[in-house]
């Protein structure tokens, strides 16, 4: 028997027959790696992206544990957006065709509360929803989770990006400790591993991307003549077209000058250095992390503690003072098995100093070898909205998401990272939707309250 055959699993004949009928011929890598553990009732943390077959992995698991005769909520699936929740519920209903009377209910923000109350009164076996709306029902006592045996966090990294950490922790207070917890994430960032350690028990770690080479960085060094550094930097950006980049310089004055010059050349850039006030630093870091600016120009001190999950490129505008600094800088790219680019500029008089950097894995070229591109520009994917309300005002990510996807009518896919501080909240909005989001939020309410809103 093929080890990727569903028949190799401990599942019912009815479920096996249904899988065949709906076109599930053999297991995907994530299903093959995780399902044996899931079916044994073990906690699993799995690295899996959309389209990998992860929904069927946890779906087959939770459906196998379900007691259909017990008309209580036995499985809870948390998703970052309404669109994903709808997609997950649709696939679960397809998988559940092997037996009758399994009721799957979606509870998401941006939808009327009343009809959800009516659906809950009729009961459900499986609930799929967004953390904010799930928590609202729990607090009102309209959703009971004392019979939950399986909890799933789908796209957990995206939920944390959207600021749902507090809501998730509060939802956990309503779920029995003696549950199975399944956590699926596209990355295994430190924050995800920390969440796993706090909510899972002896979780089995499953990765299907083990073949990828970690920290695969292409390192290039360019000798640059006096006065040509900024042109070389622009040529690097236009030749390699990174999604985002950190440019390191050794002084505050240089950082400011580089950012201003890039902006004059239609390249959206922000500067960060030690003289910024904390609120100014927050503004800059939030915008870079949520893809509201593609270029961050920084000194080493100012960039400490900056953790960007997916960084395409690092540029050393100046030759670092030490190899340790060099290693630390370029190590910010090519994380979680991704590939990265690292460029270092040096003047002719520094050529002797570069000898310590020379190796067969590093490419040394003259800056004149770079092709010049006229009309090149780098514009942000998102633009940031600032809301004059935060944790102290009891504003949650779910409230903001609900306001934007509800009355404002935005799609969840148009809303990016949500960062909530004590008195302010930052929301990344798809650039083409920013005016619409601003007008709707400015004239609307969040949790029934009016908040000042502006575009950063």
ChimeraX attribute file (.defattr): number of C-alpha atoms within 10 A of each C-alpha:
attribute: neighborCount
match mode: 1-to-1
recipient: residues
	/A:1	7
	/A:2	9
	/A:3	11
	/A:4	16
	/A:5	14
	/A:6	22
	/A:7	16
	/A:8	12
	/A:9	14
	/A:10	13
	/A:11	15
	/A:12	12
	/A:13	11
	/A:14	11
	/A:15	19
	/A:16	18
	/A:17	14
	/A:18	18
	/A:19	21
	/A:20	12
	/A:21	12
	/A:22	11
	/A:23	8
	/A:24	16
	/A:25	12
	/A:26	16
	/A:27	19
	/A:28	18
	/A:29	16
	/A:30	22
	/A:31	24
	/A:32	19
	/A:33	18
	/A:34	25
	/A:35	24
	/A:36	16
	/A:37	16
	/A:38	24
	/A:39	19
	/A:40	12
	/A:41	18
	/A:42	19
	/A:43	25
	/A:44	25
	/A:45	24
	/A:46	24
	/A:47	20
	/A:48	25
	/A:49	15
	/A:50	12
	/A:51	8
	/A:52	15
	/A:53	16
	/A:54	25
	/A:55	23
	/A:56	23
	/A:57	21
	/A:58	27
	/A:59	24
	/A:60	22
	/A:61	22
	/A:62	25
	/A:63	25
	/A:64	16
	/A:65	15
	/A:66	19
	/A:67	12
	/A:68	16
	/A:69	9
	/A:70	11
	/A:71	17
	/A:72	18
	/A:73	24
	/A:74	25
	/A:75	25
	/A:76	24
	/A:77	25
	/A:78	27
	/A:79	23
	/A:80	27
	/A:81	27
	/A:82	24
	/A:83	15
	/A:84	20
	/A:85	22
	/A:86	18
	/A:87	13
	/A:88	23
	/A:89	21
	/A:90	14
	/A:91	13
	/A:92	22
	/A:93	15
	/A:94	15
	/A:95	21
	/A:96	21
	/A:97	16
	/A:98	18
	/A:99	12
	/A:100	8
	/A:101	12
	/A:102	20
	/A:103	17
	/A:104	19
	/A:105	22
	/A:106	21
	/A:107	26
	/A:108	27
	/A:109	24
	/A:110	24
	/A:111	16
	/A:112	11
	/A:113	14
	/A:114	8
	/A:115	9
	/A:116	16
	/A:117	15
	/A:118	11
	/A:119	13
	/A:120	18
	/A:121	10
	/A:122	9
	/A:123	18
	/A:124	22
	/A:125	23
	/A:126	24
	/A:127	25
	/A:128	25
	/A:129	26
	/A:130	27
	/A:131	28
	/A:132	27
	/A:133	20
	/A:134	24
	/A:135	21
	/A:136	19
	/A:137	17
	/A:138	16
	/A:139	14
	/A:140	9
	/A:141	9
	/A:142	14
	/A:143	20
	/A:144	18
	/A:145	19
	/A:146	13
	/A:147	16
	/A:148	23
	/A:149	21
	/A:150	27
	/A:151	23
	/A:152	23
	/A:153	21
	/A:154	27
	/A:155	23
	/A:156	26
	/A:157	21
	/A:158	18
	/A:159	24
	/A:160	21
	/A:161	17
	/A:162	24
	/A:163	21
	/A:164	23
	/A:165	16
	/A:166	13
	/A:167	21
	/A:168	20
	/A:169	15
	/A:170	15
	/A:171	18
	/A:172	14
	/A:173	10
	/A:174	16
	/A:175	18
	/A:176	15
	/A:177	15
	/A:178	10
	/A:179	19
	/A:180	22
	/A:181	24
	/A:182	27
	/A:183	27
	/A:184	23
	/A:185	21
	/A:186	18
	/A:187	23
	/A:188	22
	/A:189	15
	/A:190	11
	/A:191	13
	/A:192	19
	/A:193	13
	/A:194	11
	/A:195	16
	/A:196	22
	/A:197	13
	/A:198	10
	/A:199	15
	/A:200	19
	/A:201	16
	/A:202	11
	/A:203	19
	/A:204	16
	/A:205	16
	/A:206	18
	/A:207	18
	/A:208	17
	/A:209	13
	/A:210	9
	/A:211	8
	/A:212	12
	/A:213	14
	/A:214	13
	/A:215	17
	/A:216	17
	/A:217	22
	/A:218	16
	/A:219	17
	/A:220	16
	/A:221	22
	/A:222	22
	/A:223	21
	/A:224	20
	/A:225	16
	/A:226	9
	/A:227	9
	/A:228	12
	/A:229	20
	/A:230	15
	/A:231	15
	/A:232	22
	/A:233	21
	/A:234	18
	/A:235	21
	/A:236	20
	/A:237	22
	/A:238	20
	/A:239	14
	/A:240	11
	/A:241	15
	/A:242	18
	/A:243	18
	/A:244	21
	/A:245	24
	/A:246	28
	/A:247	25
	/A:248	26
	/A:249	22
	/A:250	17
	/A:251	14
	/A:252	17
	/A:253	11
	/A:254	18
	/A:255	22
	/A:256	17
	/A:257	13
	/A:258	23
	/A:259	22
	/A:260	17
	/A:261	15
	/A:262	21
	/A:263	15
	/A:264	11
	/A:265	14
	/A:266	13
	/A:267	22
	/A:268	19
	/A:269	26
	/A:270	24
	/A:271	24
	/A:272	24
	/A:273	20
	/A:274	15
	/A:275	10
	/A:276	13
	/A:277	10
	/A:278	10
	/A:279	9
	/A:280	12
	/A:281	16
	/A:282	15
	/A:283	17
	/A:284	20
	/A:285	21
	/A:286	20
	/A:287	25
	/A:288	24
	/A:289	21
	/A:290	25
	/A:291	22
	/A:292	27
	/A:293	26
	/A:294	24
	/A:295	29
	/A:296	25
	/A:297	27
	/A:298	26
	/A:299	22
	/A:300	17
	/A:301	11
	/A:302	17
	/A:303	18
	/A:304	9
	/A:305	7
	/A:306	11
	/A:307	13
	/A:308	15
	/A:309	17
	/A:310	19
	/A:311	24
	/A:312	22
	/A:313	26
	/A:314	27
	/A:315	25
	/A:316	21
	/A:317	23
	/A:318	17
	/A:319	21
	/A:320	19
	/A:321	10
	/A:322	9
	/A:323	12
	/A:324	9
	/A:325	13
	/A:326	17
	/A:327	11
	/A:328	11
	/A:329	20
	/A:330	25
	/A:331	17
	/A:332	21
	/A:333	26
	/A:334	24
	/A:335	22
	/A:336	18
	/A:337	16
	/A:338	17
	/A:339	19
	/A:340	22
	/A:341	20
	/A:342	25
	/A:343	21
	/A:344	23
	/A:345	22
	/A:346	22
	/A:347	17
	/A:348	12
	/A:349	10
	/A:350	12
	/A:351	11
	/A:352	8
	/A:353	12
	/A:354	16
	/A:355	9
	/A:356	10
	/A:357	11
	/A:358	12
	/A:359	9
	/A:360	6
	/A:361	10
	/A:362	15
	/A:363	13
	/A:364	18
	/A:365	13
	/A:366	12
	/A:367	21
	/A:368	14
	/A:369	9
	/A:370	14
	/A:371	12
	/A:372	15
	/A:373	13
	/A:374	8
	/A:375	8
	/A:376	15
	/A:377	16
	/A:378	21
	/A:379	17
	/A:380	20
	/A:381	17
	/A:382	25
	/A:383	23
	/A:384	29
	/A:385	23
	/A:386	20
	/A:387	24
	/A:388	17
	/A:389	23
	/A:390	18
	/A:391	14
	/A:392	11
	/A:393	11
	/A:394	11
	/A:395	20
	/A:396	24
	/A:397	28
	/A:398	27
	/A:399	19
	/A:400	24
	/A:401	28
	/A:402	26
	/A:403	24
	/A:404	27
	/A:405	21
	/A:406	15
	/A:407	14
	/A:408	20
	/A:409	14
	/A:410	20
	/A:411	16
	/A:412	18
	/A:413	13
	/A:414	17
	/A:415	23
	/A:416	23
	/A:417	23
	/A:418	25
	/A:419	21
	/A:420	22
	/A:421	14
	/A:422	13
	/A:423	14
	/A:424	18
	/A:425	23
	/A:426	30
	/A:427	28
	/A:428	25
	/A:429	29
	/A:430	20
	/A:431	17
	/A:432	12
	/A:433	15
	/A:434	19
	/A:435	15
	/A:436	15
	/A:437	23
	/A:438	21
	/A:439	13
	/A:440	17
	/A:441	23
	/A:442	16
	/A:443	12
	/A:444	16
	/A:445	18
	/A:446	19
	/A:447	14
	/A:448	9
	/A:449	8
	/A:450	15
	/A:451	17
	/A:452	13
	/A:453	19
	/A:454	15
	/A:455	14
	/A:456	13
